[in-house]
Amino acid sequence: MTTIRPNDTRSREIERWRDERNGLVITRSYKDNGEVQWETHTGPEGKKIYQLPDAKTLNAPNEDEIPIEILRAIGNLWERDLEAKTFREIVGNVDHMTVAETPDLYLIQSDQPTESLVSASITIRKNNLRPIQQSYVFTFARQTYSLTITEMKMDQIKRDAIDLKNFPPAQGLVEQPSK
C-alpha cells in the first residue's frame, strides 16, 4: 500500500493468509527491512492483534498522514480484500464509470468525482476477473492524497501444507489487549 501526502511517500507490504473452511484470515504488515510490524488473526472467535512490543499503536495510516475525513471514507482499507465490493463502497455511485480494455486487463475509472474523491480506478485481470489494483485520489484543504493498493502476487497453498488453525504470530510480536 502506498500513501502519498505532500512531500511524503510510504509503502507497506501486506500479506494475507486465508482459510475459508475455518473462517480464518491472518493479515501481516512488514517493515521495509522485512520484519513483521503487526499481525491480525480474525476468525470465528473474534479478532486478535499482535504487534512489536515497543509499538504504540497498530501501524496503519493515521491523521498525521491522512486527514480524518479521508480515513472515514476509506475505513480500514489496508486490512480489507482487494475486491470490487471494497471499491464500490468507497466510490459510491458506480453508474458513471469508463472501462478501458487491454488484452489482459480491464481498467475501470470513476468519471464523476465527488467533493473529496477526485478520482478512483480499479484494475481487474481478465482471465479470472480478479481485482489486482485500486487507486484513489482525494483532496482536502487544497492538498492531494493518493492511495494505491496493488496485489503483487497470489499463491495458493495446499490445505495440508499448513495448519492455519494453529498459525502462530510472527516471532517477536505480542498480543494487544482487547478493547
N, CA, C and O of each residue as an XYZ file, in Angstrom:
716
protein
N       0.850     -1.163      0.000
C       0.000      0.000      0.000
C       0.896      1.226      0.000
O       1.906      1.263      0.704
N       0.533      2.217     -0.780
C       1.306      3.446     -0.826
C       0.417      4.614     -0.455
O      -0.654      4.795     -1.034
N       0.847      5.386      0.486
C       0.137      6.583      0.891
C       1.018      7.760      0.537
O       2.189      7.805      0.914
N       0.456      8.710     -0.185
C       1.240      9.883     -0.551
C       0.572     11.103      0.059
O      -0.619     11.338     -0.144
N       1.325     11.856      0.788
C       0.877     13.145      1.270
C       1.888     14.146      0.740
O       2.911     13.741      0.188
N       1.639     15.417      0.888
C       2.613     16.368      0.359
C       4.030     16.032      0.832
O       4.294     15.957      2.032
N       4.916     15.834     -0.107
C       6.334     15.564      0.142
C       6.596     14.271      0.910
O       7.617     14.167      1.589
N       5.720     13.301      0.825
C       5.932     12.059      1.566
C       5.337     10.880      0.812
O       4.222     10.964      0.298
N       6.070      9.795      0.746
C       5.579      8.557      0.165
C       5.893      7.439      1.140
O       7.011      7.347      1.646
N       4.925      6.601      1.401
C       5.135      5.460      2.286
C       4.598      4.215      1.605
O       3.565      4.259      0.936
N       5.293      3.122      1.774
C       4.850      1.847      1.220
C       4.814      0.819      2.335
O       5.648      0.829      3.240
N       3.854     -0.050      2.253
C       3.765     -1.148      3.208
C       3.498     -2.425      2.434
O       2.672     -2.456      1.521
N       4.209     -3.477      2.810
C       3.913     -4.779      2.243
C       2.953     -5.462      3.200
O       3.216     -5.574      4.397
N       1.839     -5.915      2.652
C       0.831     -6.594      3.450
C       0.621     -7.976      2.869
O       0.483     -8.140      1.657
N       0.597     -8.973      3.747
C       0.427    -10.360      3.338
C      -0.846    -10.876      3.998
O      -1.107    -10.592      5.167
N      -1.632    -11.632      3.247
C      -2.877    -12.152      3.797
C      -2.941    -13.656      3.585
O      -2.721    -14.144      2.477
N      -3.241    -14.387      4.650
C      -3.467    -15.827      4.615
C      -4.946    -16.040      4.890
O      -5.511    -15.420      5.791
N      -5.566    -16.906      4.122
C      -6.993    -17.134      4.290
C      -7.284    -18.622      4.281
O      -6.808    -19.355      3.414
N      -8.073    -19.064      5.259
C      -8.554    -20.434      5.326
C     -10.077    -20.344      5.338
O     -10.692    -20.175      6.391
N     -10.683    -20.459      4.146
C     -12.129    -20.311      4.011
C     -12.885    -21.341      4.841
O     -13.911    -21.026      5.443
N     -12.383    -22.558      4.874
C     -13.082    -23.633      5.584
C     -13.240    -23.309      7.067
O     -14.297    -23.564      7.643
N     -12.212    -22.757      7.685
C     -12.261    -22.452      9.114
C     -12.624    -20.997      9.411
O     -12.681    -20.604     10.576
N     -12.870    -20.194      8.373
C     -13.236    -18.799      8.574
C     -12.145    -17.966      9.211
O     -12.429    -17.057      9.991
N     -10.896    -18.268      8.885
C      -9.764    -17.579      9.499
C      -9.023    -16.746      8.458
O      -8.743    -17.220      7.357
N      -8.709    -15.510      8.812
C      -7.915    -14.621      7.963
C      -6.788    -14.053      8.820
O      -7.021    -13.533      9.911
N      -5.571    -14.162      8.309
C      -4.405    -13.623      9.006
C      -3.783    -12.572      8.091
O      -3.495    -12.841      6.925
N      -3.583    -11.385      8.628
C      -3.005    -10.285      7.859
C      -1.729     -9.847      8.543
O      -1.711     -9.624      9.753
N      -0.645     -9.722      7.759
C       0.636     -9.247      8.281
C       1.087     -8.015      7.523
O       0.913     -7.920      6.308
N       1.669     -7.068      8.251
C       2.272     -5.888      7.647
C       3.760     -5.915      7.969
O       4.160     -6.155      9.109
N       4.573     -5.665      6.945
C       6.025     -5.747      7.088
C       6.671     -4.369      7.048
O       6.198     -3.470      6.352
N       7.751     -4.211      7.798
C       8.601     -3.025      7.704
C       9.443     -3.133      6.428
O       9.485     -4.184      5.788
N      10.106     -2.044      6.073
C      10.978     -2.041      4.896
C      12.083     -3.080      4.989
O      12.539     -3.589      3.966
N      12.525     -3.406      6.216
C      13.614     -4.367      6.386
C      13.133     -5.824      6.380
O      13.934     -6.738      6.580
N      11.843     -6.043      6.155
C      11.306     -7.395      6.090
C      10.776     -7.929      7.398
O      10.210     -9.022      7.429
N      10.947     -7.176      8.499
C      10.453     -7.602      9.807
C       8.940     -7.382      9.880
O       8.433     -6.363      9.410
N       8.225     -8.340     10.469
C       6.786     -8.180     10.642
C       6.541     -7.094     11.678
O       7.102     -7.125     12.773
N       5.701     -6.138     11.321
C       5.414     -5.000     12.189
C       4.152     -5.244     13.025
O       4.134     -4.983     14.228
N       3.115     -5.741     12.379
C       1.887     -6.096     13.084
C       1.205     -7.224     12.344
O       1.503     -7.515     11.186
N       0.271     -7.857     13.058
C      -0.424     -9.015     12.508
C      -1.806     -9.078     13.154
O      -1.947     -8.826     14.351
N      -2.815     -9.411     12.369
C      -4.147     -9.638     12.923
C      -4.588    -11.050     12.571
O      -4.316    -11.544     11.477
N      -5.270    -11.692     13.508
C      -5.880    -13.002     13.297
C      -7.378    -12.795     13.496
O      -7.817    -12.485     14.603
N      -8.156    -12.961     12.447
C      -9.596    -12.775     12.527
C     -10.264    -14.098     12.202
O      -9.997    -14.703     11.163
N     -11.126    -14.540     13.090
C     -11.809    -15.811     12.896
C     -13.114    -15.850     13.646
O     -13.586    -14.825     14.139
N     -13.706    -17.034     13.737
C     -14.996    -17.172     14.420
C     -14.966    -16.686     15.869
O     -15.989    -16.243     16.390
N     -13.815    -16.761     16.520
C     -13.709    -16.325     17.923
C     -13.503    -14.822     18.058
O     -13.493    -14.308     19.177
N     -13.339    -14.108     16.954
C     -13.105    -12.671     17.008
C     -11.763    -12.306     16.392
O     -11.205    -13.058     15.593
N     -11.257    -11.144     16.775
C     -10.031    -10.615     16.191
C      -8.970    -10.444     17.274
O      -9.239     -9.903     18.346
N      -7.761    -10.916     16.972
C      -6.615    -10.706     17.855
C      -5.589     -9.893     17.088
O      -5.355    -10.124     15.902
N      -4.983     -8.942     17.776
C      -3.974     -8.079     17.165
C      -2.651     -8.330     17.866
O      -2.581     -8.356     19.094
N      -1.600     -8.514     17.072
C      -0.244     -8.707     17.586
C       0.631     -7.630     16.974
O       0.467     -7.285     15.804
N       1.559     -7.098     17.753
C       2.498     -6.120     17.206
C       3.786     -6.142     18.002
O       3.890     -6.809     19.031
N       4.761     -5.404     17.510
C       6.041     -5.324     18.204
C       5.825     -4.725     19.594
O       4.984     -3.840     19.755
N       6.570     -5.191     20.599
C       6.354     -4.715     21.979
C       6.488     -3.209     22.144
O       5.799     -2.624     22.980
N       7.361     -2.562     21.365
C       7.573     -1.121     21.526
C       6.621     -0.272     20.684
O       6.699      0.956     20.723
N       5.721     -0.908     19.920
C       4.784     -0.157     19.081
C       3.705      0.469     19.956
O       3.181     -0.171     20.867
N       3.379      1.726     19.669
C       2.348      2.415     20.443
C       0.952      2.091     19.924
O       0.021      1.931     20.713
N       0.798      1.994     18.604
C      -0.497      1.684     18.004
C      -0.269      0.853     16.761
O       0.841      0.788     16.232
N      -1.330      0.221     16.304
C      -1.272     -0.537     15.063
C      -0.822      0.401     13.958
O      -1.426      1.456     13.769
N       0.214      0.047     13.230
C       0.800      0.939     12.244
C      -0.031      0.970     10.973
O       0.328      0.367      9.962
N      -1.129      1.671     11.042
C      -1.990      1.899      9.895
C      -1.980      3.400      9.638
O      -1.543      4.167     10.497
N      -2.451      3.831      8.478
C      -2.480      5.276      8.244
C      -3.218      5.994      9.368
O      -4.198      5.476      9.903
N      -2.755      7.165      9.717
C      -3.395      7.931     10.780
C      -3.506      9.388     10.358
O      -3.109      9.745      9.248
N      -4.039     10.227     11.229
C      -4.269     11.629     10.881
C      -2.995     12.387     10.579
O      -3.047     13.430      9.928
N      -1.833     11.888     11.036
C      -0.586     12.550     10.689
C      -0.274     12.367      9.206
O       0.430     13.183      8.611
N      -0.801     11.291      8.608
C      -0.565     11.004      7.199
C      -1.735     11.420      6.328
O      -1.542     11.975      5.247
N      -2.956     11.152      6.797
C      -4.162     11.388      6.008
C      -5.201     12.043      6.913
O      -5.391     11.584      8.039
N      -5.883     13.104      6.462
C      -6.921     13.729      7.289
C      -8.014     12.730      7.670
O      -8.290     11.788      6.928
N      -8.625     12.941      8.820
C      -9.640     12.030      9.346
C     -10.810     11.871      8.373
O     -11.404     10.795      8.313
N     -11.153     12.898      7.618
C     -12.256     12.804      6.661
C     -11.969     11.748      5.596
O     -12.869     11.021      5.177
N     -10.728     11.669      5.168
C     -10.357     10.670      4.165
C     -10.293      9.291      4.814
O     -10.711      8.306      4.206
N      -9.774      9.206      6.040
C      -9.767      7.924      6.750
C     -11.185      7.387      6.922
O     -11.406      6.180      6.827
N     -12.143      8.272      7.174
C     -13.538      7.824      7.290
C     -14.023      7.271      5.951
O     -14.783      6.302      5.921
N     -13.593      7.875      4.849
C     -14.023      7.408      3.526
C     -13.425      6.051      3.184
O     -14.111      5.222      2.587
N     -12.170      5.797      3.543
C     -11.530      4.538      3.156
C     -11.623      3.467      4.231
O     -11.382      2.292      3.952
N     -11.968      3.853      5.459
C     -12.074      2.866      6.537
C     -10.760      2.141      6.753
O      -9.690      2.740      6.644
N     -10.834      0.882      7.053
C      -9.630      0.077      7.299
C      -9.206     -0.619      6.004
O      -9.021     -1.836      5.973
N      -9.058      0.158      4.954
C      -8.757     -0.367      3.624
C      -7.530     -1.265      3.602
O      -7.491     -2.232      2.841
N      -6.520     -0.964      4.426
C      -5.294     -1.749      4.443
C      -5.515     -3.150      5.002
O      -4.655     -4.015      4.837
N      -6.663     -3.397      5.668
C      -6.954     -4.720      6.209
C      -7.986     -5.474      5.373
O      -8.302     -6.623      5.680
N      -8.506     -4.854      4.337
C      -9.585     -5.466      3.553
C      -9.055     -6.123      2.294
O      -7.943     -5.849      1.844
N      -9.872     -6.990      1.742
C      -9.506     -7.643      0.498
C      -9.567     -6.657     -0.655
O     -10.347     -5.704     -0.646
N      -8.740     -6.904     -1.627
C      -8.681     -6.081     -2.831
C      -9.796     -6.566     -3.759
O      -9.543     -7.347     -4.677
N     -11.019     -6.110     -3.526
C     -12.150     -6.628     -4.285
C     -13.039     -5.497     -4.766
O     -12.976     -4.377     -4.259
N     -13.876     -5.809     -5.760
C     -14.763     -4.815     -6.348
C     -15.736     -4.249     -5.316
O     -16.099     -3.075     -5.392
N     -16.157     -5.058     -4.364
C     -17.078     -4.607     -3.315
C     -16.463     -3.453     -2.518
O     -17.148     -2.475     -2.218
N     -15.188     -3.561     -2.176
C     -14.492     -2.502     -1.451
C     -14.462     -1.230     -2.287
O     -14.737     -0.142     -1.781
N     -14.128     -1.367     -3.566
C     -14.092     -0.220     -4.485
C     -15.452      0.470     -4.525
O     -15.538      1.692     -4.407
N     -16.501     -0.309     -4.689
C     -17.853      0.254     -4.776
C     -18.234      0.983     -3.489
O     -18.854      2.045     -3.548
N     -17.876      0.436     -2.336
C     -18.202      1.083     -1.068
C     -17.532      2.448     -0.940
O     -18.114      3.370     -0.370
N     -16.334      2.583     -1.457
C     -15.617      3.861     -1.363
C     -16.117      4.844     -2.404
O     -16.330      6.019     -2.103
N     -16.306      4.367     -3.636
C     -16.705      5.249     -4.736
C     -18.173      5.646     -4.637
O     -18.546      6.762     -4.999
N     -18.995      4.738     -4.152
C     -20.429      5.035     -4.086
C     -21.088      4.702     -5.407
O     -21.141      3.536     -5.798
N     -21.588      5.703     -6.094
C     -22.312      5.508     -7.349
C     -21.362      5.013     -8.436
O     -20.424      5.714     -8.816
N     -21.609      3.808     -8.931
C     -20.754      3.236     -9.970
C     -21.426      3.268    -11.344
O     -20.977      2.611    -12.283
N     -22.515      4.049    -11.445
C     -23.218      4.140    -12.729
C     -22.413      4.895    -13.776
O     -22.593      4.672    -14.973
N     -21.542      5.774    -13.347
C     -20.780      6.604    -14.285
C     -19.312      6.209    -14.246
O     -18.495      6.875    -13.610
N     -18.995      5.143    -14.918
C     -17.625      4.630    -14.989
C     -17.231      4.489    -16.456
O     -18.078      4.298    -17.329
N     -15.948      4.586    -16.701
C     -15.430      4.288    -18.035
C     -14.573      3.035    -17.923
O     -13.908      2.810    -16.912
N     -14.598      2.230    -18.967
C     -13.843      0.979    -18.977
C     -12.866      1.012    -20.141
O     -13.260      1.201    -21.292
N     -11.601      0.829    -19.832
C     -10.564      0.671    -20.858
C     -10.130     -0.791    -20.813
O     -10.076     -1.403    -19.747
N      -9.828     -1.327    -21.964
C      -9.507     -2.747    -22.053
C      -8.166     -2.953    -22.748
O      -7.887     -2.349    -23.784
N      -7.349     -3.811    -22.164
C      -6.117     -4.257    -22.797
C      -6.289     -5.758    -23.039
O      -7.304     -6.317    -22.624
N      -5.353     -6.423    -23.683
C      -5.513     -7.869    -23.877
C      -5.653     -8.654    -22.570
O      -6.284     -9.711    -22.557
N      -5.067     -8.150    -21.458
C      -5.088     -8.903    -20.198
C      -5.920     -8.282    -19.084
O      -6.251     -8.961    -18.112
N      -6.266     -6.990    -19.211
C      -6.863     -6.268    -18.081
C      -8.057     -5.414    -18.487
O      -8.211     -5.012    -19.641
N      -8.903     -5.154    -17.475
C      -9.922     -4.111    -17.562
C      -9.505     -3.027    -16.577
O      -9.176     -3.332    -15.431
N      -9.514     -1.777    -17.002
C      -9.263     -0.641    -16.117
C     -10.560      0.146    -16.045
O     -11.002      0.726    -17.037
N     -11.163      0.162    -14.871
C     -12.443      0.843    -14.667
C     -12.170      2.094    -13.857
O     -11.577      2.034    -12.780
N     -12.614      3.248    -14.392
C     -12.356      4.525    -13.734
C     -13.643      5.274    -13.482
O     -14.564      5.266    -14.299
N     -13.687      5.925    -12.328
C     -14.816      6.780    -11.998
C     -14.666      8.073    -12.790
O     -13.598      8.684    -12.785
N     -15.722      8.488    -13.465
C     -15.635      9.748    -14.201
C     -16.564     10.807    -13.619
O     -16.868     11.806    -14.271
N     -17.014     10.579    -12.375
C     -17.806     11.578    -11.663
C     -17.228     11.789    -10.272
O     -17.663     11.148     -9.315
N     -16.255     12.680    -10.152
C     -15.655     12.908     -8.832
C     -16.667     13.493     -7.848
O     -17.663     14.103     -8.237
N     -16.381     13.290     -6.571
C     -17.202     13.891     -5.519
C     -16.411     15.051     -4.929
O     -15.359     15.422     -5.449
N     -16.913     15.613     -3.860
C     -16.251     16.766     -3.249
C     -14.817     16.455     -2.832
O     -13.919     17.268     -3.052
N     -14.594     15.280     -2.229
C     -13.243     14.957     -1.774
C     -12.554     13.874     -2.601
O     -11.325     13.834     -2.651
N     -13.310     13.003     -3.245
C     -12.727     11.939     -4.066
C     -12.594     12.445     -5.499
O     -13.582     12.548     -6.226
N     -11.368     12.758     -5.891
C     -11.101     13.343     -7.205
C     -11.161     12.276     -8.295
O     -11.748     12.489     -9.356
N     -10.545     11.124     -8.019
C     -10.577     10.037     -8.994
C     -10.409      8.705     -8.286
O      -9.877      8.622     -7.179
N     -10.881      7.664     -8.962
C     -10.762      6.312     -8.424
C     -10.728      5.349     -9.603
O     -11.393      5.560    -10.617
N      -9.941      4.291     -9.451
C      -9.899      3.280    -10.502
C      -9.648      1.911     -9.882
O      -9.081      1.791     -8.796
N     -10.080      0.897    -10.595
C      -9.837     -0.480    -10.213
C      -9.381     -1.224    -11.459
O      -9.957     -1.061    -12.535
N      -8.350     -2.037    -11.308
C      -7.821     -2.835    -12.412
C      -8.168     -4.285    -12.135
O      -7.907     -4.806    -11.051
N      -8.765     -4.935    -13.139
C      -9.220     -6.313    -12.991
C      -8.568     -7.180    -14.059
O      -8.568     -6.839    -15.242
N      -8.012     -8.310    -13.621
C      -7.399     -9.266    -14.540
C      -8.512     -9.987    -15.304
O      -9.461    -10.481    -14.696
N      -8.398    -10.046    -16.623
C      -9.440    -10.639    -17.456
C      -9.601    -12.148    -17.259
O     -10.726    -12.647    -17.219
N      -8.495    -12.872    -17.137
C      -8.581    -14.335    -17.149
C      -9.331    -14.912    -15.953
O      -9.887    -16.005    -16.057
N      -9.363    -14.206    -14.813
C     -10.083    -14.723    -13.653
C     -10.969    -13.666    -12.982
O     -11.558    -13.918    -11.930
N     -11.056    -12.490    -13.595
C     -11.848    -11.364    -13.086
C     -11.479    -10.986    -11.647
O     -12.329    -10.583    -10.854
N     -10.211    -11.127    -11.341
C      -9.697    -10.797    -10.005
C      -9.154     -9.374     -9.994
O      -8.285     -9.041    -10.800
N      -9.660     -8.517     -9.082
C      -9.080     -7.170     -8.948
C      -7.630     -7.274     -8.479
O      -7.318     -8.016     -7.548
N      -6.754     -6.523     -9.135
C      -5.341     -6.559     -8.767
C      -4.803     -5.192     -8.343
O      -3.673     -5.092     -7.864
N      -5.606     -4.141     -8.518
C      -5.158     -2.820     -8.073
C      -6.352     -1.899     -7.891
O      -7.308     -1.933     -8.665
N      -6.278     -1.071     -6.850
C      -7.237      0.006     -6.640
C      -6.452      1.277     -6.381
O      -5.467      1.267     -5.643
N      -6.889      2.377     -6.989
C      -6.228      3.674     -6.790
C      -7.279      4.732     -6.489
O      -8.353      4.758     -7.090
N      -6.947      5.598     -5.548
C      -7.842      6.679     -5.145
C      -7.036      7.960     -5.006
O      -5.899      7.937     -4.534
N      -7.627      9.081     -5.418
C      -7.021     10.393     -5.217
C      -8.062     11.260     -4.523
O      -9.172     11.437     -5.023
N      -7.689     11.798     -3.363
C      -8.560     12.649     -2.564
C      -7.964     14.043     -2.489
O      -6.754     14.213     -2.635
N      -8.807     15.040     -2.262
C      -8.326     16.379     -1.915
C      -8.997     16.789     -0.619
O     -10.165     16.488     -0.370
N      -8.231     17.476      0.185
C      -8.741     18.023      1.433
C      -7.865     19.218      1.779
O      -6.637     19.124      1.772
N      -8.497     20.326      2.079
C      -7.781     21.559      2.430
C      -6.702     21.879      1.388
O      -5.573     22.229      1.734
N      -7.062     21.754      0.138
C      -6.192     22.064     -1.011
C      -4.934     21.205     -1.098
O      -3.964     21.580     -1.757
N      -4.952     20.053     -0.433
C      -3.846     19.093     -0.528
C      -4.372     17.844     -1.228
O      -5.543     17.490     -1.088
N      -3.507     17.186     -1.974
C      -3.876     15.962     -2.684
C      -3.272     14.759     -1.976
O      -2.103     14.769     -1.592
N      -4.076     13.736     -1.812
C      -3.660     12.496     -1.159
C      -3.985     11.347     -2.103
O      -5.102     11.242     -2.609
N      -3.009     10.497     -2.332
C      -3.182      9.386     -3.258
C      -2.929      8.081     -2.521
O      -1.989      7.972     -1.734
N      -3.766      7.102     -2.778
C      -3.645      5.798     -2.145
C      -3.785      4.738     -3.231
O      -4.776      4.717     -3.961
N      -2.797      3.864     -3.336
C      -2.835      2.776     -4.308
C      -2.532      1.471     -3.600
O      -1.547      1.364     -2.869
N      -3.378      0.485     -3.820
C      -3.168     -0.846     -3.261
C      -3.044     -1.794     -4.444
O      -3.918     -1.849     -5.309
N      -1.949     -2.538     -4.468
C      -1.649     -3.419     -5.596
C      -1.358     -4.823     -5.098
O      -0.605     -5.012     -4.143
N      -1.965     -5.812     -5.757
C      -1.628     -7.200     -5.473
C      -0.337     -7.523     -6.216
O      -0.282     -7.440     -7.443
N       0.689     -7.888     -5.475
C       1.977     -8.196     -6.096
C       2.033     -9.651     -6.561
O       2.608     -9.951     -7.607
N       1.434    -10.549     -5.779
C       1.368    -11.937     -6.194
C       0.326    -12.649     -5.356
O      -0.063    -12.182     -4.286
N      -0.116    -13.783     -5.862
C      -1.059    -14.603     -5.125
C      -0.607    -16.044     -5.242
O      -0.434    -16.568     -6.343
N      -0.418    -16.679     -4.099
C      -0.042    -18.092     -4.065
C      -1.171    -18.871     -3.432
O      -1.782    -18.421     -2.462
N      -1.444    -20.025     -3.973
C      -2.396    -20.927     -3.347
C      -1.605    -22.124     -2.836
O      -0.861    -22.769     -3.574
N      -1.791    -22.395     -1.557
C      -1.049    -23.458     -0.897
C      -2.021    -24.585     -0.585
O      -3.152    -24.341     -0.167
N      -1.579    -25.812     -0.790
C      -2.444    -26.943     -0.477
C      -2.776    -26.935      1.005
O      -1.935    -26.626      1.849
N      -4.002    -27.276      1.296
C      -4.513    -27.247      2.664
C      -3.635    -28.027      3.639
O      -3.417    -27.575      4.763
N      -3.136    -29.171      3.234
C      -2.351    -29.991      4.156
C      -0.917    -29.494      4.334
O      -0.164    -30.063      5.124
N      -0.532    -28.444      3.612
C       0.831    -27.909      3.726
C       0.975    -26.947      4.911
O       2.092    -26.652      5.337
N      -0.134    -26.465      5.436
C      -0.069    -25.507      6.544
C      -1.320    -25.640      7.405
O      -2.407    -25.915      6.897
N      -1.160    -25.446      8.689
C      -2.277    -25.533      9.624
C      -2.622    -24.119     10.077
O      -2.087    -23.628     11.071
N      -3.518    -23.473      9.343
C      -3.884    -22.103      9.696
C      -4.628    -22.027     11.022
O      -4.624    -20.984     11.676
N      -5.264    -23.118     11.425
C      -5.992    -23.109     12.693
C      -5.024    -22.919     13.868
O      -5.406    -22.385     14.909
N      -3.790    -23.352     13.700
C      -2.772    -23.204     14.742
C      -1.629    -22.313     14.261
O      -0.468    -22.563     14.583
N      -1.946    -21.300     13.512
C      -0.966    -20.409     12.916
C      -0.439    -19.457     13.987
O      -1.182    -18.583     14.435
N       0.803    -19.594     14.407
C       1.321    -18.723     15.476
C       1.662    -17.333     14.925
O       1.979    -17.198     13.743
N       1.599    -16.301     15.772
C       2.020    -14.967     15.318
C       3.516    -14.962     15.021
O       4.255    -15.815     15.513
N       3.953    -14.008     14.222
C       5.365    -13.884     13.877
C       6.193    -13.697     15.145
O       5.730    -13.125     16.132
N       7.403    -14.185     15.095
C       8.301    -14.096     16.244
C       8.523    -12.638     16.644
O       8.749    -11.778     15.793
N       8.456    -12.372     17.944
C       8.707    -11.028     18.462
C       7.454    -10.190     18.659
O       7.520     -9.134     19.288
N       6.307    -10.636     18.135
C       5.077     -9.874     18.298
C       4.386    -10.293     19.591
O       4.480    -11.442     20.022
N       3.699     -9.345     20.191
C       2.932     -9.631     21.402
C       1.473     -9.272     21.160
O       1.160     -8.333     20.429
N       0.589    -10.038     21.789
C      -0.848     -9.781     21.621
C      -1.237     -8.514     22.358
O      -0.797     -8.267     23.481
N      -2.072     -7.713     21.702
C      -2.571     -6.489     22.307
C      -3.857     -6.801     23.040
O      -4.640     -7.628     22.572
N      -4.102     -6.158     24.187
C      -5.335     -6.429     24.932
C      -6.553     -6.022     24.116
O      -6.513     -5.045     23.368
N      -7.632     -6.779     24.266
C      -8.889     -6.460     23.597
C      -9.478     -5.191     24.202
O      -9.338     -4.914     25.393
N     -10.143     -4.430     23.330
C     -10.760     -3.169     23.815
C     -12.204     -3.377     24.112
O     -12.891     -2.443     24.527
